[in-house]
Each structure stands twice: as structure tokens, then as C-alpha cells.
Amino acid sequence: MPPRETINPKGLPVGIYNNGEPFDFISLTDIAKYKNSSEANDVIRNWLRNRNTIEFLGLWEQMNNPNFNLNYFESLKHEAGLNSFVLTPKKWIEGTNAVGITSQAGRYGGTFAHSDIAFEFASWVSPEFKLYLIKDYQTLKAADNNRLSVEWNLNRTLAKLNYKVHTDAIKDHLIPPTLTQKQSGFKYATEADRINVALFGITAKEWRDKNLKKTGNIRDYASTEQLLVLTNLESMNAELIRDKIPESERTARLNKMAQTQMTTFLKNRAGIKKLETLS
């Protein structure tokens, strides 16, 4: 997998990788080059031979990996420290079902690890380098979080503005002047839930009943892609209302549009990322 980002602690390029996992992987191979640029794999293997390393990795896996092979780990821990003991990343991963370390061949090949493990390895390589690595990684994550927050809020704002277009269409074409304010509110809620069902497959009340501990509403927890589709659905529903399309047909059209657009957006995450950068 190609690096998602690259940081440069003390001028050394270190790749940050992500293959759809809930956390990033940091390249141990790159970190090892700080100690020995030509024999990075040997540096990693020497670190893995250390008994303290085995104990740390085993504890991390027990805390984060329910499928960790504890019996195999105990046998490795028993052998660690012996002159004949040799441990490679591949042997560790395959023998213990480890998830904190991964190893790949090819153009972007190497050994990668969760940040907890990468920082531990960096500390063994050089305490000074570890501090630079942590600082650069934290700066990267802070920038990512800020960009995502700005992008999400932008889309949430667009959705709210578009909601005004939606409610105006309801007011002008669906609400007779004789309705009370309470009755009018029910019509607005009905049309809002038409969008919710088309996109989320659930009404606002159904969502609240299933998420009693959460604050806000269903749209506050929407993904970037869902917010983009939501904006488009409200525009489309406003036009369908003006064209006097029957309710059942509107619901079906909106649902089909939601499915099509969600599929397109999810297949083109690069475009979403570009939007985040622009935001």
C-alpha cells in the first residue's frame, strides 16, 4: 500500500500507511534506517529478539486483539534471550495472529506497526529520534482532525441552508393557508423524514429511540458522503414538490437517487479528500 502521508522527523522520511484499518501504521523500516540505512531489516529483527520487546508486543496484542495466540506467544517469550533465538516480523505475525504489526513485499513493502508499537521501536533505536517522531506525527494528526472538522461543518452548514430551500417548497406548495402552526409543523417533519428514510433508512424518531444516550439528531451523526447526498436530496425533493409529483413516487425517486449517489461518492473517496483539503 502506498503511504497516505510522509513525515520527516530529523529529516528522515517516515511513511504513514492506512489500508482501511481504524488506525494508522507507521513504517518501522523507515525508522530503522535512522540506525542503519542499509540494513533496516536487521535492525528490526534485532529488536524483536529482545525479551522486553516480546513482552511489550504480547501485552499490546492482548489488550487490542481478541484473536491473539497466547500459547504461541508464551513459547516465544520462553525462548527470548537465548543466543539461538531468532524472530522475524513474518514469524511473529503468522505465529501469534498479531494485528499491531504488518509486513508486506513489493514496491511499498516493509514492516509497519501501530503508532504505540512504532514509538516503542523508535525509543529503542534512539530516544531523541522518538521525540521528533512523536511530535511530527501529532502535528499530522492535529492537521487531519482540523481539516475533517472544517469539512464536516461546511457540509453540515450547506445541508442546513439547503433545508431552507426544502421548507420553502413545502410551504408554497404543500401547506394550505388554513392549517394551524402545529399542523404545518407536522408536514415539515413528514417531508424531513421522507429524506431521512430515503438516505438513512430510518425516521428521526426511530433513530432517537435507538440512540437514547446520544445528543443531537440523526443528521448530526451523518458521514461526509451522507451530508453531500442529503443536500442533493433536499434540492431534488423541492423540485419534485413544485412539479406536484405524488408522495409515493417522490419517496421512491429520492431513495434511488440516494443509493446511486452514495455508491458514486464511496467509490471516489479521493474526490471527498480533495473537498476536505479545499475546505
C-alpha positions as CSV (number, residue, x, y, z in Angstrom):
1,M,0.0,0.0,0.0
2,P,1.4,3.5,-0.9
3,P,1.9,5.9,2.0
4,R,-1.0,8.0,3.0
5,E,1.3,10.7,4.4
6,T,5.0,11.2,5.0
7,I,6.5,12.9,8.0
8,N,10.2,13.9,8.3
9,P,11.5,13.6,11.9
10,K,15.1,14.9,11.9
11,G,15.0,14.9,8.1
12,L,14.3,11.2,7.7
13,P,11.2,10.4,5.6
14,V,8.8,8.1,7.5
15,G,5.7,6.7,5.8
16,I,2.3,6.7,7.4
17,Y,0.1,4.0,5.9
18,N,-3.6,3.1,6.2
19,N,-5.4,0.2,4.5
20,G,-8.9,0.9,5.8
21,E,-8.0,0.0,9.3
22,P,-9.2,2.0,12.3
23,F,-5.7,3.2,13.0
24,D,-2.6,4.2,11.0
25,F,0.5,2.1,10.5
26,I,3.9,3.7,10.8
27,S,6.8,2.3,8.8
28,L,9.3,0.5,11.1
29,T,11.5,0.0,8.1
30,D,11.8,3.8,7.7
31,I,12.5,4.3,11.4
32,A,15.2,1.6,11.3
33,K,17.1,3.5,8.7
34,Y,18.0,6.1,11.3
35,K,20.1,3.4,12.9
36,N,21.3,1.6,9.8
37,S,20.2,2.9,6.4
38,S,21.5,-0.1,4.5
39,E,20.4,-3.0,6.8
40,A,17.0,-1.8,8.2
41,N,15.6,-5.3,8.3
42,D,18.4,-6.5,10.5
43,V,17.7,-3.6,12.9
44,I,14.0,-4.8,13.2
45,R,15.0,-8.4,13.7
46,N,17.5,-7.5,16.5
47,W,14.8,-5.5,18.2
48,L,12.4,-8.5,18.0
49,R,14.9,-10.8,19.6
50,N,14.8,-8.7,22.8
51,R,12.8,-10.2,25.7
52,N,11.4,-6.8,26.7
53,T,10.2,-6.3,23.1
54,I,8.4,-9.7,23.1
55,E,6.7,-8.9,26.4
56,F,5.6,-5.4,25.2
57,L,4.2,-6.7,21.9
58,G,2.4,-9.5,23.7
59,L,0.8,-7.2,26.2
60,W,-0.3,-4.8,23.4
61,E,-1.9,-7.6,21.4
62,Q,-3.7,-9.0,24.5
63,M,-5.2,-5.5,25.1
64,N,-6.2,-4.9,21.4
65,N,-6.5,-8.3,19.7
66,P,-9.1,-10.9,20.9
67,N,-7.7,-13.5,18.4
68,F,-4.1,-13.3,19.7
69,N,-2.5,-16.7,20.0
70,L,-1.4,-16.6,23.6
71,N,0.1,-20.1,23.7
72,Y,2.4,-19.4,20.8
73,F,3.4,-16.1,22.5
74,E,4.3,-17.9,25.7
75,S,6.6,-20.2,23.8
76,L,8.3,-17.3,22.2
77,K,8.7,-15.5,25.5
78,H,10.3,-18.6,26.9
79,E,12.9,-18.7,24.1
80,A,13.6,-15.0,24.0
81,G,17.1,-14.1,25.3
82,L,18.7,-17.3,24.1
83,N,21.6,-17.0,21.8
84,S,19.8,-19.2,19.2
85,F,16.6,-17.3,19.3
86,V,15.6,-15.6,16.1
87,L,12.4,-13.8,15.4
88,T,11.3,-12.1,12.1
89,P,8.2,-9.9,11.7
90,K,6.6,-12.6,9.5
91,K,7.1,-15.3,12.1
92,W,5.6,-13.1,14.8
93,I,2.6,-12.1,12.7
94,E,1.8,-15.6,11.5
95,G,2.5,-17.4,14.8
96,T,0.5,-15.1,17.0
97,N,-2.1,-13.7,14.7
98,A,-0.8,-10.3,15.6
99,V,-2.6,-7.2,14.3
100,G,-0.3,-4.5,15.6
101,I,2.5,-5.3,13.1
102,T,2.1,-6.0,9.4
103,S,4.7,-6.9,6.8
104,Q,4.4,-6.6,3.0
105,A,6.6,-7.2,0.0
106,G,6.7,-5.2,-3.2
107,R,7.2,-1.6,-4.2
108,Y,5.8,-0.2,-1.0
109,G,6.9,-3.2,1.1
110,G,8.4,-3.2,4.5
111,T,7.4,-3.7,8.1
112,F,4.7,-1.4,9.6
113,A,3.2,-1.0,13.1
114,H,0.6,0.7,15.1
115,S,1.8,4.1,16.5
116,D,2.1,2.6,20.0
117,I,4.5,0.0,18.8
118,A,6.3,2.3,16.3
119,F,7.1,4.7,19.2
120,E,8.4,1.9,21.3
121,F,10.6,0.8,18.5
122,A,11.8,4.3,17.9
123,S,12.7,4.6,21.6
124,W,14.9,1.5,21.2
125,V,16.5,3.0,18.1
126,S,17.1,6.5,19.5
127,P,15.2,8.3,22.4
128,E,15.9,11.6,20.7
129,F,14.5,10.4,17.3
130,K,11.4,9.0,19.1
131,L,10.6,12.5,20.4
132,Y,10.9,14.0,17.0
133,L,8.8,11.2,15.5
134,I,6.0,11.7,18.1
135,K,6.0,15.5,17.6
136,D,5.7,15.2,13.8
137,Y,3.0,12.5,14.0
138,Q,0.9,14.5,16.5
139,T,1.2,17.6,14.2
140,L,0.0,15.5,11.3
141,K,-3.0,14.1,13.2
142,A,-3.9,17.5,14.5
143,A,-4.0,18.9,10.9
144,D,-6.1,15.9,9.8
145,N,-8.6,16.3,12.6
146,N,-8.9,20.1,11.9
147,R,-9.4,19.5,8.2
148,L,-12.1,16.9,8.8
149,S,-13.8,19.1,11.3
150,V,-13.9,22.1,9.0
151,E,-15.1,20.0,6.1
152,W,-17.8,18.3,8.1
153,N,-19.1,21.6,9.4
154,L,-19.0,23.1,6.0
155,N,-21.2,20.3,4.6
156,R,-23.5,20.5,7.7
157,T,-23.9,24.2,7.0
158,L,-24.7,23.6,3.4
159,A,-27.3,21.0,4.4
160,K,-28.9,23.5,6.7
161,L,-29.0,26.2,4.1
162,N,-30.5,23.8,1.6
163,Y,-33.0,22.7,4.1
164,K,-34.5,26.3,3.9
165,V,-35.0,25.8,0.1
166,H,-36.7,22.5,1.0
167,T,-39.0,24.0,3.6
168,D,-39.9,26.9,1.3
169,A,-41.1,24.5,-1.3
170,I,-43.2,22.7,1.3
171,K,-44.7,26.0,2.5
172,D,-45.5,27.2,-1.0
173,H,-46.9,24.0,-2.5
174,L,-48.0,21.6,0.3
175,I,-49.4,23.6,3.2
176,P,-52.8,25.2,2.7
177,P,-53.2,28.6,4.4
178,T,-55.9,27.2,6.7
179,L,-53.6,24.8,8.6
180,T,-52.6,25.7,12.1
181,Q,-48.9,26.2,13.1
182,K,-48.9,22.7,14.7
183,Q,-50.4,21.1,11.6
184,S,-47.8,22.9,9.4
185,G,-45.0,21.6,11.6
186,F,-46.2,18.1,11.1
187,K,-46.0,18.5,7.4
188,Y,-42.4,19.8,7.6
189,A,-41.5,16.9,9.8
190,T,-43.1,14.4,7.3
191,E,-41.0,15.7,4.4
192,A,-37.8,15.8,6.5
193,D,-38.4,12.2,7.4
194,R,-39.0,11.4,3.7
195,I,-35.4,12.5,3.2
196,N,-34.2,10.6,6.3
197,V,-35.8,7.3,5.2
198,A,-34.6,7.7,1.6
199,L,-31.0,8.3,2.8
200,F,-30.6,6.6,6.2
201,G,-33.5,4.1,6.0
202,I,-34.9,5.3,9.3
203,T,-37.0,8.2,10.6
204,A,-35.8,10.8,13.1
205,K,-37.9,9.3,15.9
206,E,-36.7,5.8,15.2
207,W,-33.1,7.0,15.3
208,R,-33.7,8.7,18.7
209,D,-35.4,5.6,20.1
210,K,-32.3,3.6,19.2
211,N,-29.8,6.2,20.4
212,L,-31.1,7.4,23.7
213,K,-27.6,8.3,25.1
214,K,-26.7,10.5,22.1
215,T,-27.4,14.2,21.8
216,G,-28.5,15.9,18.7
217,N,-30.3,14.2,15.8
218,I,-29.6,11.7,13.1
219,R,-28.1,14.3,10.7
220,D,-25.6,15.4,13.3
221,Y,-24.0,11.9,13.0
222,A,-24.0,11.8,9.2
223,S,-20.8,11.0,7.3
224,T,-19.3,13.4,4.8
225,E,-20.8,11.4,1.9
226,Q,-24.3,11.3,3.6
227,L,-24.2,15.1,4.1
228,L,-23.4,15.7,0.4
229,V,-26.2,13.3,-0.7
230,L,-28.6,14.9,1.9
231,T,-28.0,18.3,0.3
232,N,-28.8,17.0,-3.1
233,L,-31.9,15.1,-1.9
234,E,-33.4,18.2,-0.4
235,S,-32.9,20.1,-3.6
236,M,-34.4,17.3,-5.6
237,N,-37.4,16.9,-3.3
238,A,-38.0,20.7,-3.5
239,E,-38.2,20.4,-7.3
240,L,-40.4,17.3,-7.1
241,I,-42.8,19.1,-4.8
242,R,-43.0,22.1,-7.2
243,D,-43.7,19.6,-10.0
244,K,-46.6,18.1,-7.9
245,I,-45.1,14.6,-8.0
246,P,-47.1,12.2,-5.8
247,E,-45.6,11.4,-2.4
248,S,-45.0,7.7,-3.1
249,E,-43.2,8.4,-6.3
250,R,-41.1,11.1,-4.7
251,T,-40.0,8.7,-2.0
252,A,-39.0,6.1,-4.5
253,R,-37.1,8.6,-6.6
254,L,-35.3,10.0,-3.6
255,N,-34.3,6.6,-2.4
256,K,-32.9,5.6,-5.8
257,M,-31.0,8.9,-6.0
258,A,-29.6,8.3,-2.5
259,Q,-28.4,4.8,-3.4
260,T,-26.8,6.0,-6.7
261,Q,-25.0,9.0,-5.2
262,M,-23.8,7.1,-2.1
263,T,-22.3,4.4,-4.4
264,T,-20.6,7.1,-6.5
265,F,-19.2,9.0,-3.6
266,L,-17.9,5.9,-1.8
267,K,-16.1,4.9,-5.0
268,N,-14.5,8.3,-5.3
269,R,-13.1,8.9,-1.8
270,A,-10.2,10.8,-3.5
271,G,-12.7,13.5,-4.5
272,I,-14.0,13.7,-1.0
273,K,-10.5,14.1,0.3
274,K,-9.9,16.9,-2.2
275,L,-13.0,18.6,-0.9
276,E,-11.7,18.3,2.7
277,T,-8.4,20.0,1.6
278,L,-10.3,22.8,-0.1
279,S,-12.4,23.3,2.9
